[in-house]
Amino acid sequence: MTFASRLLAAGALAATAAFAQTPAQAQSGEFYAGKTLTMIIGFGPGGGYDLWGRTVVRHIVNHLPGKPTGVPQNMPGAGSYAAAANIYNIAPKDGTVMAIIARDAALGPLTGAEGARFDPLKINWIGTPTTETNVCIARTGADVQTVDDIYKKTLIVGDTGAGTGTRSYPKALTELLGMKFKLIAGFPSSSDVFLAMERGEVDGICESLDSVKGKRPDWIPNNKVKILFQGGVEPSHELPGVPFINNLAKTEQQKQEITFLYAGQGIGRPFVAPPGLTPERLAMMRKAFMDTMKDPEFLADAKRQKLDVDPEDGEHLEKLIRQIYATPKPIVEKIGELIK
């Protein structure tokens, strides 16, 4: 073989090798170079989910190979069912779109909630930066100031939509335990409810402790609000002496129903991706999320915004969702009817 022919053969071999590497490069990270990662936020601006979504998207792009540009996109509607349905039915299934949805949204399809057009068992769960404790609070000056009061007097609370704790918890507890809540709907986010509380338009809200501390850091320490009770997987160490909702149950069946009602608190602030991702792309996104949770710049950013980071990975959330969906049907049907 002449030198020229050997050179041509070597060139052809190199081109073939380069072509063969292209799919692997696309899988390993070249895919994100020059692209945009859209972060759909299932609520309007200003609330806790909005804050988490914007904070995570600022940093997760630095942990995706190729470092795409991160763009937050608010998509409020039906307590984040709109965002979940978009992720499930519309968003491209290639890793360029993620979403943060309500922790209780996963219960929607199980309970037959209107607008819950997605399957939580097929959505890809990426992770949560924190697990949650929900608190029902009343502004100082409202008729209701203790958990005992709420059995005798009515607490007017703001409601940010189906699929959220602001609606599900007070609505269900009214029936399960005889508490007296009156819901005022139409608020785009918890921030809007907080403003309404300050104006005296509503008296309270059932919202995550994280959100209350982040958006109104002076409320609890300065006794501007009273915490009536807390709910979640277990009592928060931050709230010693505050009644835990499971302990207010009068029967074992009520305790089981309340446990299912508050199951979403273990889901935290869930980040999800569309179904149908390749295993490699899903693993990449989950790794980028957990790497973000350890990133010193992200942790400093979260601390500045008074966000408590206590993450769980996507595999943990996926397992939790499957456990929730194994709940006995009579309990599911009862709670489903109560929170519609």
N, C-alpha and C positions, 0 to 999 in steps of 0.2 A: 504494500500500500504506500502510495506516495505521501510526502509530507502534507500536500494540499488536501488529499483525500482524508488523511488522518485528522486534519484540522476541522474539516467539514463534519466528519463523523462525531468528533468530540463536541462540536457546537450543537449538533442535533441531539446528542445525549443530554447535554446541559439543559437545552430547551425543554426536552421531555421531562427531566427531573423537576424543573421549575414549574412546569404545568401541573405535574403530579402533586406538588406541594400546595398549590393554590387552595384546594378545598380544606386542607388541614389548617392553613393559615386563617382561612375564613372562620373556621370553627374556633381556633385558639385565641383570636383577638383582633386580627386585621379587620374583621367585620365591623368593629365599632369605630375604627379610625375615620374621622370626617363625618360621622353620623351624629344624630341627636337621640338622646334618651328622654322620652316624654314621661313625666311623672303626673299621672292623673290623680287629683285630690278630690275625694267624693263629697266635699263640703265647700261652702263659700269661704272667702278670705277671713282670717282673724281668729279662727278657732284652734283647738289643740291639734286636730288632724292636719290642718293647713300648716301649722308651725312644724310639726314633725315631717310632713311631706317635703316642704321646702328645705329643711335642714338636711335631711337624708340625701336628697337629690344633689345638693351642692357638693357633697363629699363622695358619694358612691361612684360618681364618674371617674374619680381618681383611682379607683380600684378595678375598673373594667379595662381590660387590655385594649389599647387604642384610644382610651380616654375621650369618649363622646362628649358632646355638649349636653348639659342637663337643662331641661325646660319644664317647670311646673305648670300644670294646667288645671284650674279649678273646674269641676264638673258636679255642682251640687244637684240634688234631686232625690227625693224619696229616701232620705237617710242613707245615702250612698249606694242604694240599689241601682241607680242610673250608671254610676261609675263601674260597679261590679258587672252589670249587664254589658257595658261597652267593652270591658276587658274580655269577657267571655265570648261575646258574639261578633264584635267589630274589630277590635284592635289587632294589628298584625302579630302573627305568632312567630316572631323572629328575635325577640329580646330587646326590641327598641322601645317598648312601652311597659311601664309598671303602673301600679296604682296603690294608694292607701285607702282602705275602706273601713267602715264602722266595724268594731269588734263584734257587734251583735248581728251584723249583716249575714253572717254564716247561718244563723238560725232561720232566716227568711224563707228559703225554699223548703226547709224541713217543716215549717209551720204553715206553709201555704200562703205566705204574705203576698199581697198584691204588688206587682212590679218586680218581684225577686226572680228575674229571668236568667238564672245562672245556676250552675251545679258546683257547690263548694268542694265536692269530692273530685272534681276534674280540674278546677282552677289550680294553678301552681302557687303554692305558698312559699314566699321568699324568706320571711322572718318578721320579727317584731322587735323594736328597740327597747320595749319595756312591757311588763305586765301591769295590770291596772287594779286599782281599788275605786269603786264608785261610791260617791257620797251624796246623800240627799241633804241639801242645805236650805236654810231659810234666812232671809235678811233680818237683822236685828230690828225690832219694831213690828214685825209681822205677828199675827195672832198665834201662830205656831212657833214655839221656841224649843220644844223637847219632843222626843219620840212619843211620849205619853200624850202630848197635846194633839198629835196628828190622828189619834183615834176619836177625838172629840170635836176638833175644829178643822176647817178646810184650809189646805195650803194651795195657793194658786201658783202653778209652775209653768215655765216655758218649755216648749216642745219643738225640737228641731227636725222631726220627721220620723216616719216609720223606719224600723231597723236600728234606731238609736236608743241608748239607755234613757235619754231625756223623756222618751215616750213609753218605752216598754216597761221600765221598772215601776213608775208611779201607776200606770194603767193596770198592770198585773197585781200589784200589791194592794190596790183598792179592793180587788175581788178576793185575793187570797187571804189577806190578813185584816181586812176591814179598815184600812187606812183611808183618810179623806183627802184625796188629791183632786184638783180641778186643773185640767190641761188647757193651755192656750197655745194653739198651733201657729205655724207660719214663720217661725224664726229660721233664717238661713244657717246660723251657726250659734254655738254657745256664747260667743262674744256678744251677739245681739241680745241674748237673754240676760247676760250680765249687765248690759246697759239698761235694759228694761227693769232689772232689779234696782239699780241705782236711782232710776226715775220713779220707783214705786208702782210701776205698771204691772209687775208680777212679784210674787213673794219669794220664789225659790226656783231651784232646779235640781235634778238628779244628774250629776256629771262626774267625770273622773277627777280624782284628787289631783292628779298631775295637771289637768287643765285649769282647775281653780287656782292652784299655787302659781302656775306659769302666767296666767292672764291677770290675776288679782292677788299678788303676793302678800298684800297687807290685810286681806279680808279675814283670814283665820287667826293670825297672831294678834290682830287688833280687835277681835271680836265683832267685826262688822257683819259676820254671818254666824249662825249656829249650825253645827253639824248634827243632824238628827240621828243618822245611823249610817253605817258603811256596809258594803257588800262586795263579794269577790270570792276567789278560791279560798282565801283565809283572811283573818283580820290583819290589817296593816300595823306594823310596828310603830308607825308614825302617829297612830291614833289610839293610844292607850285609854281605856275607859269609854270609848265611843261604842255604842251598841252594834253588834254584828248581826246582820239581818237573819242569818240562819238560826241564831239563838232566839229570835222572836217567833219562830214557828211553833205552833201548838201541838202538832201531830207529826209523826214520822213521814206521812204522805206530803204534808206541807213542806217539810224539810227537803224532800226529794224534788218537789216542784220548784222550790226556790233555788236549789243547786243547779237545776237545768236552766232556770231563768237567768242566772248570773254566770253561766258557763263561759260567755264571751269575754269576761274579765281576764281569763287566762290567755285569751288570744291577743290581748293588749292593743297595739296600734298596728294591725297587720298590713304588710306590704305583699302584694300578689302580682302575678303575671298571667298572661293568657294560657289556656290549655294548648297542647299540641307543640310545645317547645321540644327541641331535640334534647336528649339527656345531657349532652355536653353543654348546651347553652344554659339549661336550667342550673346545672352544677356551677357554671361560671357566675351566674347571677347570685346564687345563694352564697358562694364564696366571697364575692365582692361585697355583699351585704354584711356578712360577719366580719370581714376585714375592716369595713367602715366602722363597725361598732368598737374596734380596738384602736382606731386612728386617733392619735393625740389631738389633731386639729379638729376632728369631729367632736371629740369629748369636750374640748375647750369651748367649742361653739354651743354645744348642748348645755353646758354649765352656765354660760352667759345668759341663756334663755330659760334657765331654771327647769330644764328637762332632765328627768332622772333616767339614766341609761341602765337597763337591766335586761339585756336581750335574750331572746330565744330564737333558735334557727328554724328554717323552713321545715325540716323533718319533724321537729317537735310539734309545730302547728298542724302539720298534716296528720300526725297521730292523734292530736287532740280533736281535730274535726271528725275523724273516724269514730272516736269514742262518743262524741256528742251525737253523732248520727246513729249510734247503737242504743240510744235512750229508749226505754219502753214506750210503745206507741200511745197508750192512754195519757201519759204525762205530756208527751209532745203535742197531742191534739188539744189538751186542756190549755196549756200555755199558749199554743198557737192561736186559739180563739181569744184568749185574754189580751194579747198584744196587737191584734189586728187594728 
